[in-house]
Amino acid sequence: MVVCRPAISSLSLGRASAHHLPTKLLQAEKHGIEGIELFHEDLEYVAKALPGDLTPENNIQAAYIVRQLCVQHSITIICLQPFWYDEGIRDPTEHFSRIAQLKHRMQLAQILHTDLILIPSTFLSADLLFPDLEARFLDLREAADLGAQQDPIIRFAYEGLCWGTYVDTWDACWEVVKRVDRPNFGICLDTFNIAGRVYADPADPSGKMPNAERDLKASIERLIRTVDVEKVFLVQVADAEKLSSPIIKGHEYYSHEQPARMSWSRNCRLFYGEEEKRAYLPVKDIAQAIFHGLGFRGWVINELFSRSVWNPDPATPAEHAKRAAKAWNRLAKDCNLEIAQRVPSKAALIPAESWEKLVTDCNMEAMPDEII
């Protein structure tokens, strides 16, 4: 059996503008979720609650606070995401700005006790990017080399978004990882983004590509033959809703400013196997390839971006945590996964006054004993 552990994206428990992180972590713990993929906006909303609002200094203080919150709930921070590096960006001022942001993000990651930052493939307009592949590889090598200078070393998981400008498949993503050629630079395999490009087409009435089944089968076979599992730094599992009509002009999710797949991703993702909500992607086949074809072992992130995460109902985090736990149990059964024994997090120390402020602002019940 394959040994894995369940985790969830913090955003999948509700947007930070509507739901406080302490509530989301409490619900994750209650439903047996052991790790989180920390969405940067959750960190920023903690920083905003501190005197002075959103500043680099408050981001650092917020990272200590978030780390302690996770300790309180025995939740491991798997990675910090997303970092929009926009590899290959033409404007040198913008590039240097990204590098400065990255250095700060790595500092936050170390405080959070995670060594992993996720970089999604850019979806900037092609006219803002160098057409030369090597320029993009150089940018990503620069990020990896900066991460390698940290102690401990920061790793990067590169994810091919199915609406990316140049990298929109796992094949293209893997080619980037090979060309960057750094030990701390690996791939993120996301079942939604894999199926979302080769199998699904939300702008077509059928919801599928013309040769969906055949092409996905070939893609899975290539993945098993090609990818080195040691370079798989992150696995995300999600399904998506089959819509009753295509995302074209006139559809409620249509936007002329973004591709149909992007709108679909932001509004219609589902947890694994939620067929009662019209889930239809062949996620099980992809997951089987990752767990058994490649032999991946480790954290499995339940990642859902959906219109439902915006729901201000206070019950949203609990509802989503319950759905994620059900999906994890279904995935573990379907893919014959052995669940690893839970390992409690180690405590981190933060100033008491900062914790007291967060307790007040977020209506938390108590301060943990480890606070100094």
TALIN-V482374 format. One line per field, one symbol per residue. burial: + if it has 24 or more other C-alpha atoms within 12 Angstrom, else -. A space follows every 50 residues. Layout:
burial = ???
//
This chain:
burial = -+-+++++++++++++-++++++++++++-++++++++++++++++++++ -------++++++++++++++++++++++++++++++++-----+--++- -+++++++++++++++++++++++----++-----++++++++++++--- --++++++++++++++++++++++++++-+-+++++++++++++++++++ +++---++-------+--++--++--+-+-+++++++++++++--+++-- --++----++++++++++++++++----++++++++++++++++++++++ ++++++++++-----++++++++++-+++-++--+-+-+-------++++ ---++-+++--+----++----
//
